[in-house]
Amino acid sequence: MAALEDRGHFLVFEPSPLEVHRQAARWFWDQEIFDFVAEHLHLMGQHSLRTYCHAWELKQAGLDWRQGVLCRCLSGVALAVARLKANPDFANEAERVRAFVQSGAGCRASYFRHAKKLHATVAPPKILLTQASPPQDMTASDAKAPPNHLDRLRRRFGRLGNG
């Protein structure tokens, strides 16, 4: 390894989450996913362009793509709070707090302590995407049959389910 290090150049490439997001705007096509990621950029330490494709695949399969994005940047109680805040089934904050406490994740104060950390200090830039559809390699090759997104996910991630 020392011989390689001696002959090569070591470059560190660590773009900020906002730089990755701006790059994704050049080719990504789903505005809903793109905006959701933008709202959570402040939580992402190691942001990746794969986040966008991963969320789109989950969305196409009818799975919870918001949770997929959040799982890439949070864990534990913070993830539980973020999931509740991203869930459109709750009418207000009181319902979210009630669900949080009932789940056993913590008390009301814990919910609000973690929720406060989830808010961005700076509003993300509003970027409108120019692409309206995914690239050809992301769509089904056989136009007659609808794409089976669960099969695509199984090929990529292996067995799906709770076990």
Secondary structure, DSSP 8 states (H G I E B T S, - for coil): -HHHHHHS--------HHHHHHHHTTT---HHHHHHHHHTGGG-SS--THHHHHHHHHHHTTS-HHHHHHHTT--HHHHHHHHHHH-TT--SHHHHHHHHHHHTS--HHHHHHHHHHHS-SS-------S--S--GGGS-S-SSS---HHHHHHHHH-S-S--
